[in-house]
Amino acid sequence: MRFFTLLILVSLLASLTACEGDSIPRNTATEFERTSIDFTDDKGEEHTVHVVTITDNGDGIGTTTLRSDTTYVLDAFVFVNEGQTLTIEPGTVIKGAAGIGEDASALVVARGGKIEAEGEPDNPIIFTSVADQTYSSASGIVTQGGLPGSSSGLWGGLIILGDATLNSSPGESAIEGIPTSETRGLYGGNNDADDSGTLRYVSVRHGGKDIGAGNEINGVTFGGVGSGTTIEYVEVFGNQDDGFEWFGGTVNTKYLVSGYNQDDAMDYDEGWRGMNQFWLVYQVESADRGGEHDGGTDPETAIPYATPTIVNASYFGLGVEAGKRALTFRDNAGGNYLNSIFTGYSKGVDIEWLGDASVEDSHNRLVDGDLTFEANILTNIGGSAFVIQAGNDDLTVPQADQDAADLYFANAGNTTVSDPMFGADGVTPMTGGVATSGLATPQGSFFSPVNYKGCVNPSTGPTWIAGWTRLSQEF
């Protein structure tokens, strides 16, 4: 009876009239505290917005729906436990409280849990900080200015954990960004078709809180997430750590945006093998690599190799610090880039070489065909297009550099371009230019056929990011 009473109470949460200071315990593990505030938006219009603070004391959020007429605040870590499904309506704003250290806030979909977060192009689901004057309300999303792109590290982020395979031993790991004492932070298993739910038209903003000893939270973290999960139209904006990071698994993605993030834009490790298309990376100021791609951890040579396929990516390293690279491959990482554009970096592609053909490294993956480049463009690169890094000493090896460059140019579609190739907005390739010729054909029904390189159609511009992304406000 207590179980069924709990379900009824949770389902009534959004329909109850909000009262100032109301505190409604849903069970001994999770509390939902409701308040109402008067809010004037940036148009001068007045609204009464209802705010629910969620505190997870052990048993997760439960199977419930977060509704678009209410703004939700995550008080520290809130979990979707195994067997639970969290549904989020379009137009819902979820905020992270500004906790310190292990009290940092984040939403964590534990292994065996599900999230069904399906926003809309003009009505996205927004994860942000309590410092962001943005709310969901009965009249839609309302805001008062919002936060600049330089605001980062104000809360944690979104973490999704699954049951797909890793290449690390023993095949199960504790995700970074969560205290290791929390068993709900474990990921990895043996089901590569695992389904953790859906993210569609979701924007994650101003996160990346450091919980201690440099253990920061990525904007969106995937740990052992399987191919049954749907990830489309997802943005990370203004994160203090990496934008997106994958640890093993097989999850596929389309239409990802990593903008104004302070560390790496796209990071993978532990044998991730997903298919991906239409990535937009837009980096400024103190950002690190466009892509930091690692193969394995313990052991680095374990299989399955990290061999994701990435098609129609655009990496813009605008204003990144000197010495930063478009891509780094190390720790035996492989991968496949097709029909992609990399521009505005001090160096191009950095591939780890350990100096011994009998020792597996990312240079071996390149030579053996597990690391490939087809029909890509490198433009406005300050130094060498390809750099072979000797171990961890950042020493270049001229002959190995040349070998890598030879393999790159062995594909007739790969080019380097010195002439301007973008239009006035700086991200749309010119029509009839190099971005529309010499294309590769990716294999598999997952990939949408298009007649251009990069993620932006020369004929239409970056229209797919309009409305739902925070980055679109910067253009």
N, C-alpha and C positions, 0 to 999 in steps of 0.2 A: 504493500500500500504506500509506503514512503517513497518508493521508486516512481510509481505512477503519479503521486502528488507532486514530486519534483518536476516531472515532465510537463504537467499542466501549468505549474507556476512559471516555468521558463517560457512556455509558449505564450503566456499572457503578458510577458514583460513589456513589449512594445505598445500594447493596447491600454495598459493602465495609465490613468492620468498622473503626470509627473508632479510631485510636490517637493518644495524646497526642503532639502535635508533628509528626504525619505531614504531609509536604508532597508533593503529587502533581502535578507539572507535566503538563498535558494537551496542550499544544503550546508553541511558542516565544512565543505571544501571550497565553495565558490560563493562570493557575494556580489550583488549588483546594487550599487548605490546610485540613486537617481536624484538629479537636481534640475532646475530650470533657470535660465539666465536670459536677460534682455540683451539683444545684440543689434548694433547698427552696422550694416554692410557698407562697402566702399561706394555704393550708389546713394547712400543716405537713407536707405529703407530700413525700417525697424522690424525685428523678428524676435519671437520667443523661441529659443532653442533648448531642447531637452538633452541632457548629458547623463550618460550612464557610465559609472566607473566599475570596472570588472576586476575583482581580486581572486586569484586562484590559490587556494590553500592546500591543493593536493589532488583533487579528483577531476580537474579539467573544466572546460567551459560547458560541457554537455552537448547533446544534440539540440541545436537551437538555431534561430535565425536572427541576424542583426539587421534591423530595418532602417530604411532610408529617411525616416522622419526623426531619427535620433543620432546623436554623436556619441561614440563610445571611447572611453579612455582605458587603456591597458595599465593596470597598476602592477608593475614588475612583470615577470614572465607569466604569460597566460597560455595554457596548453589546450590543444584539441587532442584528447587522449585516444588511445586505441579503441576502436568501435564507435567513436563519436563522429558526427558530421556537422561542421559549421557552415551554414549558408549565409551569404552576405548579399543583400539586395543592391542593385545599381543605385548610385548616388549616395552611398553610405560613406561617412568619414570615420576612421578609426585612428585614435591618437595614442601615442606612447608617452607615459609620464617620464619625468626627468630623473629617474633613479640613478644612484651612484653605485659603481662596482657591480656586485652580484645582484643588486636590487634594480639594475637596468631593466627597462621594459621591452618586451618583444612578444610577438605572436608565434607560437611554435606548434606546427601540425606534427604530432608525434607519429612514429611508425605505426601503421594500422588505423590512423585517423584520416579524415578527409576534410578538405575545404572546397566549397562550391562558391566561388567569388566571380560572378559574371556581371561586369559592368557593361556600359554601352559607350559608343564613340562620343556622345555629347553628355554622358551621365556616368562618369567613371566611378570606381571605388578608390578612395584615397586613404593611404596610410601615411600619417605625418606626426609631427611633434605637438605637444600641448601648447608650445609657444607659437604655433601657426594659427593665426586668426581665421581659420576656415572651419565651417561647420556644415553638417547635413541637417536639413530641416524639412518641415512639411511643404515648404515652397521650393525645395531643391537645395543644391549646395550654395552656401552664401559665404563670402569672404570679405576681409578688410585688409587689403594690401598683400597679405601673404609674406613669406620669408624670402630673402635673396638666395641665390645659388651658393653663396659662400657660407651659409648657415648649415653646419653639419655636426654630427655626433650628438644630437639632442635627444635621441632615444635609441632603441636597438634596431630592430628590423623584422623581416618576415623569414621564418625558417621552416622548410618543409622536409620531412624525413620519411624515407620509404624502406622497402624490403628488397630492392634490387641489388645485384651483385657489385662488389668492390674488388679491387685487385690487391688489397692489403690483407695482411694476416692479423687476426683469424677470420676476416670477412665481416666483422662488425666493429664500428668505431664510435667514439663519442664526438659529437659535432662541436666545432669551435664556436666560441661565443656563448656557450652555456656552461655553468659550473659542472665539473666532471662528476660531482656527487649526485647529479640529477639523472636517474636512469631513463627518464623519458627523452633524454637527449641522445640516445643510441640510434644508429641507423645501419642499414646494410642487411642483406639476406640472400635469398636464392630465387626470387621471383622478378625476372626482368620485365614482366608485363604488369607489375604492380601499379595500382591506380590510387593516387593521393588526391584526386579531385581535379578542379579546373580553376585557372586564373585567366581572366580575359578582361581587357580594358581596366587594368589595375595600375595605379601609380604609387610608388613607395618613396617618400621624400624625407630628407634631412636626418637620416639615421646614422648608424655606425658607432654606437656607444662603446667605449672601452670598458670592459668589466674588470680589468686588472691585468698587469704584466703584459701589456700589448695585445691582449686577447680581445680584439674588436669584433663587432658583429657586421657581417656584410648586409647590403641592402636587401637582397634576396639570396638565400642559401638553399641549395638542393643537396641533400645527403641521401644517396642510395635511392633516388626517386626513379620510378619505372616508367616505361613507355605508355602505360595506360593513362597517365596524367596528361592533361591538356594545358599548355602554356602558350598563350597568344596575346599580343598587345599588352606587354608588361613593361613598365618604366621604373628605373631607379634613378633618383635625382638628388644631388647634394649629399651623398653619403660620405662619411669620414673614412671608411674602409673601402673594400672592393664594391663595385656595383653588383655584379652577379658572380656567384661561385658555385661550381658543381663538384661534389665529391662522389666519384663513382656513379653508377646507375646508367640508365638508358633513356632518360626523359628527352623528348624532342621539343623544340621551340620555334615560334615564328613571331616576327615583329617585336623585337626587344629594343629598348632604348636605355643606354647607360650614359647619363649626362651630368657633368659638373661633379663627378665623384673624385675623391681626394687620393685614392690609391689606384689599383688596377681596375680597368673597366670590366674585363671578362677574364675569369680565372677558373681553371679546372685542374682536377687532380684525381688520383685513385682509380683511374681507368674509366672515365666517363666516355660514352660511345653514342651520344645522341645525334639526331639529324636536326639541322637548324637552317633557317632562311630569313633574310631581312633583319640584320642587326645594324643599329645606328649607335656609334660610339662618338661622343663629343666631349673632349677633355680640355681643361684649361688650368692655368695657374700651377699648383703644386702636384698635379696628378702624376702617377707612375706609368707603367706600361699600358698600352692598349689591351694586349692579351698576355697574361702570365699563364703559361700552359705547362703543367707538370704531369709526369706520367704515373709515378707511384711513390709510396712512402716507405713501406716496410714489407717486402723488399722492393726497391725501385724497378727491378726487372720483372716483376710479377705480371702474369697475364690474367685477364685480358688487357692488352695495351689500351692506353687512352688514345682513341682514334675517332673523335667526333668529326662530322662533316658540316662545314659552315659555308653557305652559299649566299651571295648577294649581301655581304657585309660592307659597311662604310666606316672606316676608322679615321677620325679627325683629331690629330694631336695638337690642337691649337694652343700655343703658349705653354706647353709642358716644359719642365725643366730640362736643361742641357744634359745630354747623355741618355735620355729616355728612349725606349724602343717601341716600335709598333707592336712587335710580337717577340716573346721569348719562349723557346721550347727547351725544357731541361728535364732531368730525372727520368729519361727514357720516354718522354712524351712523343706521341705521334699526333696526327690530325690531318684534315684535308680542307684547304681553302679554295673555293672556286668563285670566279666572277666577282671578286671583291676589290675594294679600293682602300689604300692606306696612304695618308698624306699628313704632312706637318710634324714629323718626328725627327729627332736628332740622328737616329739610326733606324734601319729597317727591321730585318728579321735576324734575331740572335738565336743561334743553335748551339747547345752545349756539346762539347767534344772532350772526351776523357783521355784521348791520345793513344788508345790501345784498341785495335779492331776486335779483339776478343772480349772486350768489356762493353756491355750494352749501354748506349746513351742515345740522345736524340739525334746525333749525327748518324748513328747506325740506322735509326728509324727512317731518316731521310734516304740513305743509300738503299735500304731494303724495301722502300716503297710504302712504308706505313706513315710517312709524313710527306704530303704532296701539295703542290701549288699548280692550279690550272686557271689560265685566263684571268690573272689578277693584274692590277695596276699599282705600282709604287711611284708616288710623285711628291715633290717637295720634301725629299728626305735629305737631312743635312750632311750625313756621312755615308758610310757604305750601305748598300742595299742589303747585303748579307754579311753577318759577322759570326764567326765561329768562336765561341767562348770556351777557353781551355779551363775545364773544371770550374772552380768558383773564383778564379783569380782575375777574371775579366781581361785575359790576355788574348789578343787576336793571333790567328794562325793564318798567314797569307795564303798558303797553298790550299788549306781547308776552306778558307773563304772563297777562293776561286772555284773549288770543286762544287761548293754549294750553289754559287752563282751559275755555274754551268748547268747544274741540274734544274735550276729555276728557268733559265732561258731555253732549255731543251724543249719546253712546252711553248709552242709558237704563240699561244695566246697571252703569255705573261709578258708584260712590258714595264719599262720605266719611262716616265713622261716628265719633261722639264717645263713645257709650255703650260700656261694657265688652261685649266680644263673645266672650271666651275663658273656658274653664272653669278649674278649679283648677290644672291643669298649665301654664297660660299659653300653650299652643300649639294646643289643640283648640277649634275654634269651638263655641259653644253649639248644641245641636240646635234646629231650628226657627227659627234666627236668620237674619241677613242673608247668611250664607255659603251658604245653601241656596236662595236665590231670585235671579231675574234672571240666569241663566247664559247664556253664549254657547256656541255649538256649534262647536268647532274642526273644520276641514276636513281630511279624510284619514284613511286606515285606521290610521296610526301611533298615533293618540290613543285612549286607552281612555275610554269613556263613563262619567262619574261625575256625581253629582247635588249637588256641593258645590264651593265655591271654596277655593283654597289646596290644600296637599298633604296635609292631615290630615283624615280622615273624621270628621265630628262624632259619628258613631255608634260608632266604634271607637277613636278616638284614634290616636296615632302608632305603631301596632303594626308598621308596615313597617320602622321603624328599630331594632326590638328585637333584641338579641343580637349582631348583626354590627357595629354602629357603636360607636365610643368615645363619641359624643355621648349615646347612650341612657343611659349611666351617670350623666349629669348630671341626669336627670329623676327 
